[in-house]
Amino acid sequence: MAPTLFDIDAKPGDLIEIFGGIYHHWAVFIGGNEVVHLTPTTHRGGDLGELFTFLDSSTATVRRQKIWVVVGSNRFTVNNLLDDDYQPRDPGTIVSDAVKMVGEEHPYNIATYNSEHFVTELRYGKPESRQVQTAAVIGGVAAAGVAVAVVGAALFSALSKNKNKK
């Protein structure tokens, strides 16, 4: 059975995080079982886990839809993730601004302006994506690990060659 809105206690202006595999999609709850969200123009609906759709688009459309259409079979939660860092804007202003943007096309890039940037800009006036920041940190750590392994292998190889010369 799908969760109901009462399960998440959403209020107008709240951010909804939708768990769609590797990529989490974000929307702003506007009341009346509806959300406003930014979705890549190439996205034709269906599972939000279709990462290639999000990588393959340079534009996105602001849409107003019933929450169940957007969520589908994915898990979701209210996640006003930056409330401790920034003062949220007035809920009425968030909803009004979101509704005014419906139908607009925006530049889209999964790393620099995605659905999370869109909703955080509406709620806080600042476009941020914690999932992009987390991915960058993980990618940086992985790259550093590879670099250490390469340097270690080169040193081991050099030391082994020196031992063989003796």
C-alpha positions in Angstrom: 0.0 0.0 0.0 1.4 3.5 -0.9 2.0 5.9 1.9 -0.5 8.8 2.3 0.3 12.5 2.7 -0.6 12.1 6.4 2.4 9.7 6.7 4.8 12.5 5.8 3.0 15.5 7.5 3.8 17.8 4.6 2.9 21.5 4.8 2.9 24.0 1.9 6.5 25.1 1.2 8.0 21.8 2.5 10.6 20.1 0.4 9.9 16.5 -0.7 12.9 14.2 -1.3 12.1 11.3 -3.5 14.4 8.3 -3.4 14.8 7.1 -7.0 17.9 4.9 -7.0 21.2 6.7 -7.4 19.7 10.1 -8.0 17.2 11.6 -5.5 14.6 13.9 -7.1 13.2 16.9 -5.2 9.9 18.8 -5.3 8.1 21.5 -3.3 4.8 20.6 -1.7 2.2 23.3 -2.5 -0.9 21.8 -0.8 -3.9 19.9 -2.3 -1.8 16.8 -2.8 0.3 18.7 -5.4 4.0 19.5 -5.8 6.0 21.7 -8.1 9.3 20.3 -9.4 11.9 20.7 -12.1 12.3 17.8 -14.4 14.6 17.4 -17.4 12.9 18.0 -20.7 14.0 14.6 -22.0 12.4 12.8 -19.1 9.2 11.1 -20.2 8.0 9.9 -16.8 8.4 6.6 -15.2 11.1 5.6 -12.7 13.2 8.5 -11.5 16.1 6.0 -11.3 16.6 6.5 -15.0 19.9 8.3 -14.4 20.7 8.6 -18.1 17.7 10.8 -18.6 19.1 13.3 -16.1 22.6 13.2 -17.6 21.3 13.6 -21.1 19.3 16.9 -20.7 20.5 20.5 -20.8 17.0 21.9 -20.2 14.3 21.2 -17.7 10.6 22.2 -17.3 8.9 23.3 -14.1 5.9 21.1 -13.6 2.9 21.1 -11.2 1.6 17.6 -10.6 -0.1 15.4 -8.1 2.4 14.1 -5.6 1.6 10.5 -6.5 2.3 11.0 -10.2 5.8 12.4 -9.3 6.6 9.8 -6.5 5.3 6.8 -8.3 6.4 3.7 -6.5 9.5 5.4 -4.9 9.9 6.1 -1.2 9.8 9.8 -0.2 10.0 12.1 2.8 9.8 15.7 3.9 13.3 16.9 4.1 13.8 20.6 4.8 17.5 19.9 4.8 18.9 23.4 5.2 16.5 24.8 7.8 19.4 24.7 10.4 21.7 26.6 8.0 19.3 29.2 6.4 16.1 30.9 7.3 13.3 29.5 5.2 11.2 32.0 3.2 7.6 32.4 4.1 5.6 29.3 3.0 3.1 31.5 1.1 5.9 33.1 -0.9 7.5 29.7 -1.6 4.2 28.3 -3.0 3.3 31.5 -4.9 6.8 31.7 -6.5 6.7 28.0 -7.4 3.3 28.1 -9.0 4.3 31.2 -11.0 7.2 29.2 -12.5 5.1 26.3 -13.8 5.7 25.8 -17.5 9.0 27.6 -17.5 12.1 26.1 -19.1 15.3 26.4 -17.2 18.9 25.4 -18.0 19.6 22.0 -16.4 22.8 20.2 -15.3 22.8 17.4 -12.8 25.9 18.9 -11.1 25.2 22.6 -11.2 21.4 23.1 -11.4 19.2 20.1 -10.7 15.8 19.6 -8.9 17.5 20.0 -5.5 19.0 23.3 -6.5 15.6 24.4 -7.8 13.7 23.6 -4.5 16.4 24.9 -2.2 16.4 28.2 -4.1 12.6 28.4 -3.7 12.7 27.6 0.0 15.9 29.4 1.1 16.7 31.8 -1.7 20.0 29.9 -2.3 20.4 27.0 -4.8 22.3 24.2 -3.2 22.5 20.4 -3.8 23.9 18.4 -0.9 23.8 15.2 -3.0 26.1 16.9 -5.5 28.4 18.1 -2.7 28.4 14.6 -1.2 29.2 13.0 -4.6 32.1 15.5 -5.1 33.6 14.6 -1.7 33.2 10.9 -2.5 34.7 11.4 -5.9 37.6 13.4 -4.5 38.3 10.7 -1.9 38.2 8.0 -4.5 40.5 10.0 -6.8 42.9 10.6 -3.9 42.8 6.8 -3.1 43.7 6.0 -6.7 46.5 8.5 -6.7 48.0 7.0 -3.6 47.8 3.5 -5.0 49.5 4.6 -8.2 52.3 6.4 -6.3 52.7 3.4 -4.0 52.9 1.0 -7.0 55.5 3.3 -8.7 57.6 3.4 -5.5 57.3 -0.4 -5.0 58.4 -0.9 -8.6 61.3 1.5 -8.3 62.5 -0.1 -5.1 62.2 -3.6 -6.6 64.3 -2.6 -9.5 67.0 -1.2 -7.2 67.1 -4.4 -5.2 67.5 -6.4 -8.4 70.5 -4.3 -9.6 72.4 -5.1 -6.4 
